[in-house]
Amino acid sequence: MTHQIQITVKCPLCHHSLMNDTVLIDQLPAIELEAKIGQKLGKIYLSQIYGSYYKKFEGVEDVVGTIAVFSCSNCHQPLPVIQNCDCRAPQVGMQLEVGGVIKICSRNGCKKHSLEFEDVNDAFILLMKGDQTGLG
C-alpha cells in the first residue's frame, strides 16, 4: 500500500494560504494559483497530495509543454523562481504550512517537483501526519 503525503501551502510572499476549500481534487481542497500562459490569465488548481498530477484549469488551456507564470491568488505577485528544472523551465516555490518549501516545475506535463526542509523536524512532522487522505 502506498502512503500519500497531504500538504498544505501558503504564499512565500504574503503568507496567505493557497488552499481552496471549494475546489476539490483527489477529494481534498485544491492548491489554487493564478496562471498566465501566453497572453491568457486564469487559474490552475493542483492536488495537495504529493506525487499526484491531477489538476484543473480555469480560463487557460491544458496544453502539455506550455510554461506558466504562477502567481499567488491573494497578493497576485508571481511566485519566486527557485531554480531551473531539468526540462529548462523555471521551478517556483511555495511555503509548506509545516515549514519547508515545495518546488514545482512551471512546464505543464513535467513531473519534476521536490520538498525541501531547513529543519529536519518539519519533515518528521509532515511524515508523522501519515496518510490522512483515505486514498492510500
Buried (B, 14 or more C-beta within 10 A) or exposed (E): EEEBBBBBBBBBBEEEBBBBEEBBBBEBBBBBBBBBBEEEEBBBBBBBBBEBEEBBBEEBEEEEEBBBBBBBBBEEEBBBBBEEBEBEBBBBBBBBBBBBBBBBBBBBEBEEBBBEBEEEEBBEBBEEEEBEBEBE
